[in-house]
Structures are given as C-alpha cells and as structure tokens.
C-alpha cells in the first residue's frame, strides 16, 4: 500500500490489535502514544520513531516504529516500513530480541524461550492484521505476483533463501522468480544445511537472526563443507551487527531493503558460480565496479554496495 493511502485509522487499528494480543486485555507495560486524536498520517508518524536512516542507510527503505512491548518483553515494536517495492508499505512486528548469547550463558535457555514466544506472538499479530485487511507481507506478496509474474525461459541461476519468516521468504521468492531465478527455501540454518547436501545453488541469501541456529553459525558450518566452499553467501539482517561477526559471508544486506537493492546484490554475487576457488577468511571477494555497485549493504572487504 502506498504511504499516502495509509490512514490514521489503520494505524489505530494495527496498534489496538497488537496490544490486544500482546497484553491480553491487561494494561501495557509501556506508555502508549495517544493516537485517538491524530487526524493525518503525518501527525501519526511524528509519534513514531523514524528508523529509516539508522536501519538501512541513505539509500535504504523508509521505516517508522512504535515500541509497544508485550507482557513478557518490553522492546517489541509495531513497524510501518517500505519493503521490496519502492513506495509500498506494510505493517510488521519487530521482535527486537537479537541480543547475542555467549556459549555457556546461564540465561541462554530462558532467553531462547522468550525469543520463541515473541516469534509466535509476532505471527499471531500479523495474522490478525491480515484478517483485518491491513497491509502486511501477505498483501504485498499478492501485489508482487500481479505486477511481476514468474519469468519464463532459461534460468538465470538458483538462489537458496533462508529465513524463518515465511512472509519475507515468499516475497523475496516472488521477486527473484520474476527475474528468472530458480528459488529454493529453508526456514532455518539446519534446514539450509540439509538442502545444501542435495543442491548446489549459485547464491545463498541467509537471514542473520533465526531460532536454533543463527545465520552466522550456518554460514560458518557451510564454509567447512566441501560442497559449500565456493558458494557466495549474502547475509541479511535488521540488527546492528559488528562486521567481524559476518566474516564467513561475502556480502551484508541491511533490512528492510528495496527490490532494486536485493536484485543488485543477487546479480553481482551470483556471478561466482559453484566450483569457484574457496573463499578464504580475509579475501576481498569479487571486485565491484562503481558503475554496478548496488546500494544498501557491504561487499566483502568493507566496500559499500
């Protein structure tokens, strides 16, 4: 949905459904902005935190957030963001629970349980938004499929999309299929490794934050396998990540990203076909010419894409 068609009434409905699921009728743990008297979207956005530049840089997508929390965790957010299609906005929930866990952390089991609980809550809220007719990943997927049906003809290559959010995986698949790519999907790191035992894609697009096995761990394990050494790895995340943590990846894509940014990375990185020499820790990877450098992330070696 284009931004000018998002109304204050939609934002009030999205917030009400969020709070109902997040707190079960109990008072919120955080102060909730008063949206009742907001008359225009501009007024509503002033009550939200503009995360556009911090999340995705000068060339990234626009994003506004309300930190509403839930009954067990205070930092979860209601988000209105531009995603994949320029000018198209969706409501989504950001669990905002990407804190790194150190091996042996005594709080690890409890923290992992909270993450799973947050993820289940996120899916319930987004399902209620979808049922209420609010713009979500589901409505965006329909728009992408209508505007860009799968391209016929020879495949441009195979991309393995690894993401625990089906809405994101499905919309990325639709964009890539419209460009002529074959797409494989996996819901987490372990499933991705299982897929790579029987398939050899031209590129792996890996989400950073997933339950069970983080994208960084899956990348590291993939690099230790004979089949995975020559496959380019593109890591995608909305979290603030130290680049030293993504040493096993060949590129770093910041969420939320637009279609042109995603395709720029895929076209550039999928040029390294399976069977190429192993990519060693510290290699700069494929040189990027200024004329074909996509915006929105980093190439190996610190070059901004």
C-alpha positions in Angstrom: 0.0 0.0 0.0 1.4 3.4 -0.9 2.1 5.6 2.0 -0.5 8.3 1.3 -3.2 5.6 1.5 -2.2 4.5 5.0 -4.6 6.3 7.3 -4.5 7.2 11.0 -7.5 4.8 11.4 -5.3 1.9 10.0 -2.5 2.8 12.5 -5.0 2.9 15.4 -6.4 -0.5 14.3 -3.0 -2.0 14.0 -2.0 -0.7 17.4 -5.2 -1.9 19.0 -4.9 -5.4 17.6 -1.2 -5.5 18.6 -2.0 -4.5 22.2 -4.8 -7.0 22.5 -2.6 -9.9 21.5 0.5 -8.6 23.3 -1.2 -7.9 26.7 -4.4 -10.0 26.7 -6.5 -7.1 27.9 -4.2 -6.0 30.6 -2.6 -2.6 30.8 0.5 -2.2 28.6 3.9 -2.2 30.3 5.0 0.8 28.3 3.4 4.2 27.7 1.4 4.0 24.5 1.2 7.2 22.4 -2.4 8.6 22.2 -3.5 8.0 18.6 -7.1 8.8 19.2 -6.9 12.5 18.2 -4.5 12.1 15.3 -6.1 13.4 12.1 -3.4 12.9 9.4 -0.7 10.3 8.7 1.9 13.0 9.1 0.8 13.6 12.7 0.8 9.9 13.4 4.3 9.5 12.1 5.6 12.2 14.4 4.6 9.9 17.3 6.7 7.1 15.9 10.5 6.7 15.8 11.9 7.3 12.3 14.4 4.4 11.9 14.9 4.9 8.1 18.5 6.1 8.0 19.7 4.1 11.1 18.3 0.9 9.8 19.1 1.0 6.1 21.4 3.9 5.3 20.9 6.8 3.0 19.8 4.6 0.1 17.6 2.3 2.1 13.8 1.9 2.7 11.7 4.1 5.0 10.6 2.8 8.3 8.8 4.1 11.4 8.3 2.2 14.7 6.3 2.2 17.9 8.0 0.4 20.8 4.9 -1.2 22.4 6.5 -4.3 24.1 4.5 -7.2 25.3 3.6 -8.8 28.6 6.9 -10.6 28.9 9.3 -8.4 26.9 9.4 -4.6 26.7 11.2 -3.9 23.4 9.0 -5.4 20.7 7.8 -2.9 18.1 5.0 -2.2 15.8 6.6 -1.1 12.5 5.4 0.6 9.3 8.1 0.0 6.7 8.8 0.3 3.0 9.7 -3.2 1.7 10.8 -4.5 -1.6 8.6 -2.4 -3.9 9.5 1.3 -3.8 6.7 3.3 -2.2 4.9 0.2 -0.9 4.4 0.0 2.9 3.4 -2.9 5.2 2.8 -3.3 8.9 5.1 -5.8 10.6 6.2 -6.7 14.1 9.9 -6.4 15.0 10.6 -8.6 18.0 13.9 -6.7 18.6 15.4 -9.6 20.5 18.6 -10.2 18.6 21.0 -9.9 21.7 23.9 -12.2 21.2 24.2 -15.2 23.5 27.6 -16.3 24.6 28.4 -20.0 24.9 27.6 -21.3 28.4 25.4 -18.2 29.3 23.2 -19.4 32.2 20.4 -17.2 30.9 20.6 -18.8 27.5 17.7 -21.3 27.8 15.3 -18.7 29.2 16.3 -16.1 26.6 15.8 -18.6 23.7 12.4 -19.4 25.2 11.5 -15.7 25.2 12.6 -15.4 21.5 10.3 -18.3 20.6 7.4 -16.8 22.5 8.0 -13.4 20.8 8.1 -15.1 17.4 4.8 -16.9 18.0 3.2 -13.6 19.2 4.5 -11.7 16.1 2.9 -14.3 13.9 -0.5 -14.0 15.7 -0.5 -10.2 15.5 0.4 -10.2 11.8 -2.3 -12.8 11.1 -4.9 -10.6 12.8 -3.7 -7.6 10.7 -4.0 -9.6 7.6 -7.5 -10.7 8.5 -8.5 -7.1 9.2 -7.4 -6.0 5.8 -4.3 -4.1 6.9 -1.3 -4.0 4.6 1.1 -6.9 5.5 3.6 -9.2 3.8 0.6 -11.2 2.5 -0.9 -8.3 0.7 2.5 -7.3 -0.6 3.0 -10.8 -2.0 -0.2 -10.6 -3.9 0.8 -7.2 -5.4 4.3 -8.6 -6.4 2.7 -11.6 -8.1 0.2 -9.4 -10.0 2.8 -6.9 -11.2 5.7 -9.4 -11.9 4.7 -12.9 -12.8 7.5 -15.6 -12.9 9.7 -15.0 -15.9 9.8 -17.8 -18.5 12.8 -19.1 -20.3 16.3 -20.3 -19.2 17.0 -19.9 -15.5 19.4 -17.1 -14.5 20.6 -19.3 -11.6 19.4 -20.7 -8.3 19.2 -18.8 -5.1 18.6 -20.5 -1.7 16.6 -18.2 0.5 16.9 -18.9 4.2 14.5 -17.1 6.5 12.4 -18.1 9.5 9.7 -15.6 8.4 7.5 -17.1 5.7 6.2 -13.7 4.6 9.7 -12.5 3.9 10.8 -15.7 2.2 7.7 -15.8 0.0 8.0 -12.1 -1.2 11.7 -12.5 -1.9 11.0 -15.7 -3.9 8.3 -13.8 -5.9 10.8 -11.0 -6.8 13.6 -13.4 -7.8 11.3 -15.7 -9.8 10.0 -12.7 -11.8 13.7 -12.0 -12.7 14.2 -15.6 -13.9 15.9 -17.1 -10.9 15.0 -20.6 -9.5 14.4 -20.4 -5.8 14.9 -22.9 -3.0 13.8 -22.1 0.5 14.7 -23.1 4.0 13.2 -22.0 7.3 16.4 -22.0 9.5 20.1 -22.8 9.4 19.8 -26.5 10.0 17.2 -26.9 7.2 19.5 -24.8 4.9 22.4 -27.2 5.5 20.2 -30.2 4.7 19.2 -28.5 1.4 22.8 -27.9 0.5 23.6 -31.6 0.9 21.5 -32.3 -2.2 21.5 -29.0 -4.1 24.2 -26.5 -5.1 22.8 -23.1 -5.6 24.6 -20.1 -7.2 23.9 -18.0 -4.1 22.7 -18.3 -0.5 20.7 -15.4 0.9 20.8 -16.1 4.7 18.9 -14.3 7.4 21.1 -13.3 10.3 18.6 -13.8 13.2 16.9 -17.2 13.3 15.9 -19.6 16.1 18.0 -22.6 16.8 21.0 -21.7 14.6 21.9 -18.1 13.7 22.8 -17.2 10.2 26.4 -16.6 11.1 26.7 -20.1 12.5 25.1 -21.6 9.5 27.5 -19.7 7.2 30.5 -20.9 9.3 29.3 -24.5 9.0 28.7 -24.2 5.3 32.2 -22.9 4.8 33.6 -26.0 6.4 31.8 -28.3 3.9 33.3 -29.3 0.6 30.1 -28.5 -1.2 29.7 -25.1 0.3 33.1 -23.6 0.0 32.6 -22.0 -3.4 29.0 -20.7 -2.9 28.6 -17.0 -2.3 26.9 -16.1 0.9 24.8 -13.0 1.4 23.8 -12.3 5.0 20.7 -10.1 5.6 19.7 -8.5 8.9 17.8 -5.7 10.5 20.1 -5.9 13.6 23.1 -3.7 14.4 25.9 -6.2 13.6 29.7 -6.0 14.1 31.1 -6.8 10.7 33.7 -9.1 12.4 30.7 -11.4 13.1 30.0 -11.9 9.4 33.5 -12.9 8.3 32.2 -16.1 6.6 29.8 -14.1 4.4 30.6 -12.4 1.1 28.1 -9.6 1.5 25.9 -7.9 4.1 22.4 -6.7 3.2 20.5 -4.4 5.5 16.8 -5.0 6.1 14.4 -3.6 5.1 15.7 -3.4 1.5 14.1 -2.5 -1.7 13.7 -4.7 -4.8 16.5 -2.9 -6.8 18.9 -3.3 -3.9 18.2 -7.0 -3.5 18.5 -7.7 -7.2 21.7 -5.6 -7.4 23.3 -7.8 -4.8 22.0 -11.1 -6.3 23.1 -10.2 -9.9 26.5 -9.2 -8.7 27.2 -12.1 -6.3 25.6 -14.9 -8.3 28.3 -14.3 -10.9 30.6 -16.6 -8.8 29.3 -20.0 -9.9 29.7 -23.1 -7.7 33.0 -24.7 -8.3 35.0 -21.5 -8.0 38.0 -21.4 -5.7 37.2 -21.4 -2.0 36.6 -18.0 -0.4 39.1 -17.7 2.5 38.6 -15.6 5.6 40.0 -12.2 4.7 39.6 -12.4 0.9 38.1 -9.3 -0.6 35.9 -11.3 -2.9 34.8 -10.2 -6.4 35.8 -6.6 -7.2 32.9 -4.2 -7.5 32.9 -1.6 -10.2 31.4 1.8 -9.3 29.0 1.5 -12.2 27.4 -1.7 -10.9 27.7 -1.2 -7.2 24.2 -1.7 -5.6 23.3 0.4 -2.5 22.2 -0.9 0.8 25.0 -3.0 2.3 28.6 -4.1 2.3 30.7 -6.3 0.0 33.5 -8.4 1.4 36.4 -6.2 2.4 34.2 -3.3 3.5 33.3 -1.8 0.2 29.8 -0.2 0.4 27.5 -1.8 -2.1 
